[in-house]
Amino acid sequence: MKKYPLIFSLLFSIAITQAQENPKIDKKTFFISPEGIENAKKAFEAAEKYYKKGFVFYNEALKNYLNVYQYNPASKELNYKIGACYLWTSARKSSLPYLLNSTPEVAKDYYLLLGRSYQYNLKFAEAKEAYKSHMESLSKWKRLDSRKQYKQLIDECTASETLLKVDSAAVLIVNLGPVINSNYDDYGAWLFEQDSSIYLTSKRPKRESAKKVSGIGSKERILVSNNCINQPSTYAMPVPKISSSKNISIAGVDRNKTGIYFYKGKRKTGQLMKAGYKGKTWKTNALKGRINHIAYKETSISIASDSTAYYVTNRRGGEGGKDIWVCRQKKDNKFSKPYNLGKTINTSFDEEGVYVTPDGKTLYFSSKGRKGMGGFDVYKSEKQADGKWSEPKNLGHPINSPADELFYHPTSDPNVALISTIRDDSLGGLDIYKIQTGPGINKTIPTKEKPQTEE
């Protein structure tokens, strides 16, 4: 059976409730036919147990609910639960037929989930109608509380309709395959041009456990694959000497070819550090100056050739959530006092995954706060003659989708970039993809199987 790995990260949660309704399935009327009843009851009990634990365990609940569905596919409550679980997997488009076989009488958030499913299936007119029905079903006070989310969802659908009408250039988006990706979240890939190594963040565990729920990852770790991006051949493995009991994730690459930047911390706080490779060992140091703040979290950084550093943080003084800030890199890893890049770039929602081109003239980043297709979309802004940044432009479909698109990182090849997203062929959660444009598109990506954890 296909695995349904969980999209398990605070960064990448979709815009629906944290836990769906739990409509009761009446076992007395559900289990009627004697054929297959014992196996169905066993799967049902397992599914209900996982479902009650919350969205973290929905992938396990789904596998069992699908077995129960073979016994009795008519239950509207069961169809709702299967649809709700699918929305938390990379196969989220599959939620639609099950939700359509349910009814709004089953759960209060039925129309909200149905709208989200329509949105993932690019049925935006139907999604807007479902969201409207959801708002109409709420009490007066809940409607007031939900206005911001409702407007955001409607704006996403309207923007998507417009973006799909625009003729996009030839784009090939290819999953880098099991050599790089796993059944867990893999994201934030940077190409280290000096030796063509790919550095990435992964939540895959060190070792697979029979007791471990499939797709639920461990803490963040930095992995590296020493290979050419066009023909990945070396499995991604942990970076030697860069480890910690805390989360560690790749944050950027030093353009002077002296090392990588990474984030080290906990869920709410952390700091940017640099790792340089000297001889046969890695040496790590925290970035000095005022770039880090003990009470906040800094997650990604990109530095132009003129030493202007753009980085993401949720520190006080921004527009809201995580914003892009700017400072200057000095000698010995010291950085000047940062300032917020302002409302042209930042929104009251989160920005993430900043990348500035070496000449400092083009900025790529992901944002949740603009009229995109849904979740995080990738945007592009260019520095104008007066030094101000232009209004960000959505990169459009198919680069963006109703799912999250994060960490868009161009390479030295102007026709190739890396991105982290969830598509129909994702191995599990967020996967790393190669985006190719222009002539000479290369579809060759190894497909050999790989154990999901290292020994």
Secondary structure in CASP SS format (residue, H / E / C, confidence):
PFRMAT SS
TARGET T0000
AUTHOR 0000-0000-0000
METHOD secondary structure of the structure
MODEL  1
M C 1.00
K C 1.00
K C 1.00
Y C 1.00
P C 1.00
L C 1.00
I C 1.00
F C 1.00
S C 1.00
L H 1.00
L H 1.00
F H 1.00
S C 1.00
I C 1.00
A C 1.00
I C 1.00
T C 1.00
Q C 1.00
A C 1.00
Q C 1.00
E C 1.00
N C 1.00
P C 1.00
K C 1.00
I C 1.00
D C 1.00
K H 1.00
K H 1.00
T H 1.00
F H 1.00
F C 1.00
I C 1.00
S C 1.00
P C 1.00
E C 1.00
G C 1.00
I H 1.00
E H 1.00
N H 1.00
A H 1.00
K H 1.00
K H 1.00
A H 1.00
F H 1.00
E H 1.00
A H 1.00
A H 1.00
E H 1.00
K H 1.00
Y H 1.00
Y H 1.00
K H 1.00
K C 1.00
G C 1.00
F H 1.00
V H 1.00
F H 1.00
Y H 1.00
N H 1.00
E H 1.00
A H 1.00
L H 1.00
K H 1.00
N H 1.00
Y H 1.00
L H 1.00
N H 1.00
V H 1.00
Y H 1.00
Q H 1.00
Y H 1.00
N C 1.00
P C 1.00
A C 1.00
S C 1.00
K H 1.00
E H 1.00
L H 1.00
N H 1.00
Y H 1.00
K H 1.00
I H 1.00
G H 1.00
A H 1.00
C H 1.00
Y H 1.00
L C 1.00
W C 1.00
T C 1.00
S C 1.00
A C 1.00
R H 1.00
K H 1.00
S H 1.00
S H 1.00
L H 1.00
P H 1.00
Y H 1.00
L H 1.00
L H 1.00
N C 1.00
S C 1.00
T C 1.00
P C 1.00
E C 1.00
V C 1.00
A C 1.00
K C 1.00
D C 1.00
Y H 1.00
Y H 1.00
L H 1.00
L H 1.00
L H 1.00
G H 1.00
R H 1.00
S H 1.00
Y H 1.00
Q H 1.00
Y H 1.00
N C 1.00
L C 1.00
K C 1.00
F H 1.00
A H 1.00
E H 1.00
A H 1.00
K H 1.00
E H 1.00
A H 1.00
Y H 1.00
K H 1.00
S H 1.00
H H 1.00
M H 1.00
E H 1.00
S H 1.00
L C 1.00
S C 1.00
K H 1.00
W H 1.00
K H 1.00
R H 1.00
L H 1.00
D H 1.00
S H 1.00
R H 1.00
K H 1.00
Q H 1.00
Y H 1.00
K H 1.00
Q H 1.00
L H 1.00
I H 1.00
D H 1.00
E H 1.00
C H 1.00
T H 1.00
A H 1.00
S H 1.00
E H 1.00
T H 1.00
L H 1.00
L H 1.00
K H 1.00
V C 1.00
D C 1.00
S C 1.00
A C 1.00
A C 1.00
V E 1.00
L E 1.00
I E 1.00
V E 1.00
N E 1.00
L C 1.00
G C 1.00
P C 1.00
V C 1.00
I C 1.00
N C 1.00
S C 1.00
N C 1.00
Y C 1.00
D C 1.00
D E 1.00
Y E 1.00
G E 1.00
A E 1.00
W E 1.00
L E 1.00
F E 1.00
E C 1.00
Q C 1.00
D C 1.00
S C 1.00
S E 1.00
I E 1.00
Y E 1.00
L E 1.00
T E 1.00
S E 1.00
K C 1.00
R C 1.00
P C 1.00
K C 1.00
R C 1.00
E C 1.00
S C 1.00
A C 1.00
K C 1.00
K C 1.00
V C 1.00
S C 1.00
G C 1.00
I C 1.00
G C 1.00
S C 1.00
K C 1.00
E C 1.00
R E 1.00
I E 1.00
L E 1.00
V E 1.00
S E 1.00
N E 1.00
N C 1.00
C C 1.00
I C 1.00
N C 1.00
Q C 1.00
P C 1.00
S C 1.00
T C 1.00
Y C 1.00
A C 1.00
M E 1.00
P E 1.00
V C 1.00
P C 1.00
K C 1.00
I C 1.00
S C 1.00
S C 1.00
S C 1.00
K C 1.00
N E 1.00
I E 1.00
S E 1.00
I E 1.00
A E 1.00
G E 1.00
V E 1.00
D C 1.00
R C 1.00
N C 1.00
K C 1.00
T C 1.00
G E 1.00
I E 1.00
Y E 1.00
F E 1.00
Y E 1.00
K E 1.00
G E 1.00
K C 1.00
R C 1.00
K C 1.00
T C 1.00
G E 1.00
Q E 1.00
L E 1.00
M E 1.00
K E 1.00
A E 1.00
G E 1.00
Y E 1.00
K E 1.00
G C 1.00
K C 1.00
T E 1.00
W E 1.00
K E 1.00
T E 1.00
N E 1.00
A E 1.00
L C 1.00
K E 1.00
G E 1.00
R C 1.00
I C 1.00
N C 1.00
H C 1.00
I C 1.00
A C 1.00
Y C 1.00
K C 1.00
E E 1.00
T E 1.00
S E 1.00
I E 1.00
S E 1.00
I E 1.00
A C 1.00
S C 1.00
D C 1.00
S C 1.00
T E 1.00
A E 1.00
Y E 1.00
Y E 1.00
V E 1.00
T E 1.00
N C 1.00
R C 1.00
R C 1.00
G C 1.00
G C 1.00
E C 1.00
G C 1.00
G C 1.00
K C 1.00
D E 1.00
I E 1.00
W E 1.00
V E 1.00
C E 1.00
R E 1.00
Q E 1.00
K C 1.00
K H 1.00
D H 1.00
N H 1.00
K E 1.00
F E 1.00
S C 1.00
K C 1.00
P C 1.00
Y E 1.00
N E 1.00
L C 1.00
G C 1.00
K C 1.00
T C 1.00
I C 1.00
N C 1.00
T C 1.00
S C 1.00
F C 1.00
D C 1.00
E E 1.00
E E 1.00
G E 1.00
V E 1.00
Y E 1.00
V E 1.00
T C 1.00
P C 1.00
D C 1.00
G C 1.00
K C 1.00
T E 1.00
L E 1.00
Y E 1.00
F E 1.00
S E 1.00
S E 1.00
K C 1.00
G C 1.00
R C 1.00
K C 1.00
G C 1.00
M C 1.00
G C 1.00
G C 1.00
F C 1.00
D E 1.00
V E 1.00
Y E 1.00
K E 1.00
S E 1.00
E E 1.00
K E 1.00
Q C 1.00
A C 1.00
D C 1.00
G C 1.00
K C 1.00
W E 1.00
S C 1.00
E C 1.00
P C 1.00
K E 1.00
N E 1.00
L C 1.00
G C 1.00
H C 1.00
P C 1.00
I C 1.00
N C 1.00
S C 1.00
P C 1.00
A C 1.00
D C 1.00
E E 1.00
L E 1.00
F E 1.00
Y E 1.00
H E 1.00
P E 1.00
T C 1.00
S C 1.00
D C 1.00
P C 1.00
N C 1.00
V E 1.00
A E 1.00
L E 1.00
I E 1.00
S E 1.00
T E 1.00
I C 1.00
R C 1.00
D C 1.00
D C 1.00
S C 1.00
L C 1.00
G C 1.00
G C 1.00
L C 1.00
D E 1.00
I E 1.00
Y E 1.00
K E 1.00
I E 1.00
Q E 1.00
T E 1.00
G C 1.00
P C 1.00
G C 1.00
I C 1.00
N C 1.00
K C 1.00
T C 1.00
I C 1.00
P C 1.00
T C 1.00
K C 1.00
E C 1.00
K C 1.00
P C 1.00
Q C 1.00
T C 1.00
E C 1.00
E C 1.00
END
